[in-house]
Amino acid sequence: MNKIFINMFYFVFYTILILWLGKKGFNKTKNEKDFYVAGGNLGLFTSVSTFGGTWFSVVSMLGLTGSVYVFGYSAILYSVIGWFLGAFLIVLLASKLKEYDIKTVPEFFCVKYNSKYMQITAGLIIVISYIFYIHIQIRGFGIVMSSLLDIPYTLGIFLIYLYIVYTTFGGLISVARTDIINFLLIASGLVLSGFLLLKMQGSISEMNFQISQINSEVFKGSEFFTEKGSLVDPFNNGLQPPILLISSFFAWGLGLAANPQYAIRIISAKNKKTATMMVGITVLILLVIYTSVVFIGLGARVLIPTAEGLNSIDEIFPYIIDNLIPVKFSGFILISMIAAAVSTSNSQLLIFSSAVCYDIYENISSKKINREKFLTINRFVVIIGGSLALLLALYPPKSTLIYGAKIWAIFASSFLVPLYGGVFWKKATKKGAIAGFTGGLITCLIFYIFRLGYQPVTPITSDYLINPALPGVAISLLFFITVSLKTYEGDLKGESM
């Protein structure tokens, strides 16, 4: 049977499911609380689905798989370990954050610290950062669609634009419902792929032995060679030294813990117990999924030591599907990649909309807006945000994994300390929060502007030897604690900024 015909069948079936599941949100969304956090009433099953679907993005599916293929086990230390440690912090946050009646994370800063400055600035950070993160999801979709249906990349990215705008229009109710099928597809597609690749190796021990013997060029014509034994070396024979891996934890791990897209899932859960269980259950499922990703990347490297005709790390997984997976499964697995892009993009686009309309506009405008009109404005902003990300996707990065770490570093440097400090530390003050928030953000931006710690890693990637999140979080914590301790007594006496 024709491969394109099979893939088209999967694509059409997926489209029908998304259209059907997404429609319900339009009817149930009555106000901004419904739109942003599904009224704060999501049950456990839906919460697990939307938390997992939002978590597992193109960065995980394409970026991590490709990085495991190229760098071996060191790619796990670079990203996955940090993600799971970050999840532990989210578990701690879950029950505490549910005590606040908020619709957005920037609103927490206003409620906790009585600071509109922090709410507006946090909203601006979300607006800028999420546009750049959504565009790499769109890029991933374009790569997959080009492989799936043999269509141009530009047409592929336009298709996901339609998907994410449609599902976001119904608010979090629509997003959460479509995430049920998206997370199911992600999990089943990757577990199936991992099983098939591992089966081709015979056993895990055999696979590990074979990758330890790899001594070949990574991409044909790239002049980047994998030395024997480097794929099983946790530091890739010095290519990814300990300081790079440690600083990446500050970006990926602490950035994940502070990222609004996960805090919103806590706020949208119906109670504290649901929020806490949501994180724990999802992490267990993700453990199985990420194990499968490792099997895919390493197993493929054994079977195809040198990939041909590729320009970036993110193209490796579709290449694997095309060359190693039987046709009867390949369409299904490629659809799971689409699900990963859609489930993260629409979640972030929704938070982008709330940042523009709720956190920024309503704080700087003196006009009162009819709430029905306010929802219409939110949906218009969704179109604008999606369009900006679509344009950026025409100029994609070489590695979504490395690019994503740069964006998450901004959240780690600015949001993390004021958020967790405000929830858990009784002596946190408004002045301390502003100092920590602003100091960490400025430090991170200085590293980016002057490219401090930046270096070429390989002929196909570049990275920060010291990720800006490390100094950013350190300065944020220092300023937050120092200023809070100096102003705590004053706050008790009623002094304010």
N, C-alpha and C positions, 0 to 999 in steps of 0.2 A: 504494500500500500504506500502511496506517495507520502513522503515525510511532511511536506508543506500542508497537505490535506489533513493529516493527523493533528499537526500543531494548530491549524486553524480551528479544528473541532474543539480542542481544549480551550483555545482563546475565546471562542464564541460562548462556550458553556460558562466560562469564568465571568464573562461580561454580563450574561443574563443573571447570574447569581448576585453580582454586585449591584446591578440596577434594581433588583427585587429587594435585597436587604437594605440598600441605602434609602429607599423610598419612605420607609416608616418614620425616619427622623423628621421629615418635612411635616408630617401630621402631628407628631407629638411635641415638637419644639414650640413653646408658647412664649418664652422669655429668655433673657440672656443666661440665666442659671441653667436652664435646659440646654441652651446652645453650647455653653462652655464646659459644663461638668455633668450633663445629663441629669440635672436636678439633684445630684449627690445621692442617687438611688441605685447605682449599678450593683447587681448581685455578684456572687463569687465567680461563677463560670464566665460571665461576660467580662468581669474585671480581669481575670487571668488571661483571657483571650486578647483584650485590648492592651494590657500591659506587655504581654509577650510579643504581640504584633508590632507595637510601637518600638519595643527594644530591638527586635531583630530586623535590621534594615539592610539596605544594599551594602553598607560598610561591612556588616557581618558576613553577608552571603558572598559578595563578589570580592570585597577588599581583603577579608580574612582568608578566604579560600586561596586567593591568588598569592597572598603573603606567605601562607604555609607552603605552598608549592615552591616559592622562590627562596624563603629564608628558613624553612623547617620549624623546629620546635621553638625557636626564639620568637616567632610571631605570636605564640601563645602568651609568652611572658610580656610581650609588648602591649597586648590588648586584653585578652580574655581574663587573665588573673586580676587585672585592675577592675574590669567590669563586675566580676563576682564580689570583690571586696567592696566595691561601691554599692552593690545590692544589699550587703549587710548593713550599711549605713542607712539605706532607705527603709529597711525593716525597723530600725530604731526610730526613724522619723514618723513612720506610719501612724501610730496611735496618737502621738503628740499633735501632729498637724491637723488631724480630724477635729481637734478641739476649737479650731478657728473657723468662723463662718465667712469663708472667702471664696472667690470665684477664680482668682488667678494668683500666681506666686508673687508677682510684684505687689499685689494688694496686701499680702502678708506683711511686707515691709512697712506699708502705710498703717496698717492696723496695729502691728506690734510696736513700731517705733514712732508712730505719728509723723511720718515723713513722706510728703508727696514728692519731694525731690527723689527719694529712692524708688518710689513706685514708677515715676516717669522715666528715670534713667534706666531702671531694670527693664521697662517696656521697650526702650530704644535698643538695648542690648539684644533682647529677644528678636526684635524686628530685623536687625542687621544680621545677626548670627544665623537665624533660621532660614533666611533667604538663601544664604550660602550653603546651608546644610541640605535644604530641599533640592537645590540644584544638582547635588551629587546623587540624590535618589532618582531624579529625572534622568540623569546620565545613565545610571544602571539600567533603568527601564529601556532606554533607547538601545543600549548594547544588546539586551536580551531580545527585544523585538526584532532587531536586525537579524539575529540568529534564528529566532523562532519562525518568522514569516518571510525572511529574505526581503526586507523592505529597507529603505534608506533610514539612517540614524535620525535625521530630522523629522521624518514622519513618525517614528517610534516615540520620540520625546513629546510630540504634540498629542499623541494618544494618551499618554499618562497624564498630561495636563488636563484633559477632559475627565479622566477618572477621578483625579484628586479634587478637582473643583466640584464635581457632582457629589461625591461622598461628603465633602466638607460642608456643602450647602445645608445639609440636614443637621449640622452640629454634632456634638459628641454622641448623641443617640445613634445617628447614622454611622459614624466612624466606628463606634463600639460594635454595632451589629455586623458591619462588613469585616471587622477584625476577627470575628468568630471563624469565618471561612478562610480569611487570610492566614491566621496563625495555624489553623489545621493544615492548610496547604504547605506552609513553610516547614512545619515539623515533619509531615509525612514525606514531602519531597526530599528533604535533606537526609532523613534517616534511610530512605530508600537508596539514595545516591551513595551514602556511606557504606551501606550493606553491600551494594553491588561492587564498589571499588575494593572493599576489604576482601570480599569473596574472590576477586581476581588475584589477590596476593596469597591467599591460602590461610594466613594467620597474621596476627599482630606482630609476633616475633619475627616472622619472615619479612614482613614489610619494613620493620625497623632495621633489619640487617641490610636489606636492599638499599634503603635510602642512605645508610651510612657509607655505602660504596659509590654513591653518585659522584661523578667527577666530569661535569659537562657544562657546556654553555647553557644559560637559562633560556634566552630567546635567540633564535638563529640570527646572527648578524649583530647582536647587541654588544659583543666583546665583554660580557659579564659572565664569568665562570663560577660555578659552584665547586669549591674544593672538597676533596674526599673527607668525610667526617663532619663537615660544617653543618649539615642539616640536622644532626642529632646533638650538636653543641648548643647549649642554652644561650650562648653569646655569639653564635655563628662565626666562630674562629676570629673574634674581635671585630666583626663587621657591625654588630649591635652590642656595644660594651655595656657594663652594668649601669653606668650613669644615665645612658639613654633609656634603658628599660625602667629604671627607678623613676626618672622624671616623667616618663610616659604614664606611669601610674597616677601621678598628680593630675594629668590631663584626662585620661580615660576613666580612671576609678573615681576620683573626687569630682570630676566634671559630670559623670553620670549621676553621682549622689546628689548633685546640686541642680541637675537639669530640670527645668519646669515640666517637661513632658511626662516625667515619672511622678513628680509631686502632684500633678493634675489627676493622675490615676488614683492617688490616695484620696484626694478631695472628692472625686466622683464616686468612690465606693460608699455603700450604704451605711456602714458603721466601722468602728475601729477594728473589730475582729476580722471583717471582710478585707479591710485594707492590709492588715498584717499577713493574713493567710494568702492573699493574692500574690504578694512578693515571694513568700516562701515556696509556694507551689510552682510559680512560674520559673523560679531559679532551678528547681529540680528538673523541670521539663527542658529548660535551656541547657542544662548540663549534658543531657542526652544529645541534643541538637548540635552543640559545639563539638562533642566527641565525634559525631558524624562528619562535621566540617573538616576536622583534622584528618580523618580517614580519607576523605575526598582529595584534599590537597597533597598529602604524602603519597597516597596510592597512585594518583595520577602522575606524580613526578617519577615514580618507579617505572611506570608503563610508557611515559613520554618524557624522557630525560631532557630533551630540548624541544621547546614549542616553536612552531613555525608560523610566520605571518601575523604575529601579534605586535601591538604597539604599547600596551600597558598591562599592568598587573590585573586590572579589573576585567580584562577580556579572557582571563584564563578559565574561569568556571564555565562560561558558555562554550569555550573551546573544548573543555573536557567532556561536556554533555554531547557535543557534536561528534566527537571522535571515539569515545569509550562507552557511552551508554546506549543500550539497544533502542531502536527507533520507537518501540511500543511504550517505552518509559520516558523518553527524552522530552516529549511535549509536556507531560505532566510536571516534570521537574523544572522545566523552563517557566511554566506558569507559577510555580512556587517562588521563583525569583521575582516575577511581576508582583506577586502578593506582598513580598518583603518591601518593595519600593512603594507601593500604594499605602500600606498600613502605617508606614512612618511618615510619608509625605503629608497625608491628610491630617494626621494628628498635629504635626508641626504647623501646618497652614492654619489650623483652627486656633492654635495658641498665638500665632502671628496676628491673626485678626483681633483676638482679645487684647493683645498688647497695644495695637494701634487705636482701637475704639474705646476700650474700657480703661486701660491704664494710662494712656497718653491723652487722647482727645477729651475724655470726660474730666480730666484733671486740669486742662488748660482752657477749656471752653466754659463760658458763663451761660451758654444757652442750654435749656432743658429740652431733651429730645423725647418725642413719643416713643415708647418702648417697641412698638411694632416697626416703626421707622428705623429704630436703632438696629434691629435684626437685619433689616434690608441693607443698611450701611455696612454691617459686618460681612454680609455676603458679597457686597461690592468689593470690599477690601480683600476678600478671599481671591477674587478674580485678579486683582492687581498684584497680590503677592505671588500667585501662581504664574502670572505672566512674566514677572521679573525673574523668577527662578528658571522659567523656560528659556529666557534669553541668555542667562548665565550658562545654561547647560550646553550652549553652542560652543563654549570654551572650557571644556572639562579639565580637571586635574589629572595627573598621571596615576595617582594612587588615592582612592577614597579613604583607606585606612589612615594614612599619614595626614591627609587633608582634614579628616574628621577630628583627629586629635588636636589639631590647631584650633578648631572652633570650640571644642569642649573645654580647652584650656581657659577660655574667656569666662565660661560659667564657673569653673573651679575658682578662678582668681577673684571673682566679684560676688557671686551668689552664696557660695558654700559657707563661709564663716558667719555672715550675718544671719543666714537661714538657720543653721544648726545651733549657733550660739544663742540666737533669740529664742529658740525652742527649749534648749536644755540648760542655759546658764542664767541664773536669776539676776546676776549683776550686769547683764548686758544693757547698755544704754543707747539712746538715740545717737549721741555724738560718737560713741564707739562704733556703732553699726555703720554710720556714714563714713567714718575714717577707714574702717576695714574694707568696706565696699569700694570706695574711691581709690584708696591706696593700692589695693590688689589689682584693680582694673588698669590703673595707670602703669603699674609695674609691668604687667603683661603686655600692654600696648607698646611700651618702650622697647621691650625685647623684639616685638614684631617689626616696629618701625626701623630700628637700627640693625635688625637681623642678628641679634646677639645669640651666639650658640648655634647658628645655622651652618650646616655643612653638607656637601654632597655625600651621599651614602654609597650609592652604586651608580653605574651608568644609566639606570632606569628610575632611580628615586633620589630624593633629597629629604632631609629631615633636620630637626633640631637636636643636637647632641644633649643640650639641656633644655627641655621643653619649658616655655615661658610660664606654664602652670606652677612649676616648682617655686621660683622666686615670687610669683604672684600670690600664691596661697600663703607663703611664709610671711610676706609683708602684710597681707590682709589680716592674718592671725595676730601678728605683732601689734599692729595699729588698733585692732578691735579690743584686745585685752588691755593694752596700756591706757588707751583713752577711756574705756569703760570703767576701769578701776579709778581713774582720776576724776571722773564725773559722776560716779555712782551716788556718792553722798549728796551731791548737788541735786540730782534727780529726785532723791528721796524728799528733799526740802521743797520740791515743786519748781525747781529751775528748769528751764527748757531752752532749746536752741532757737 
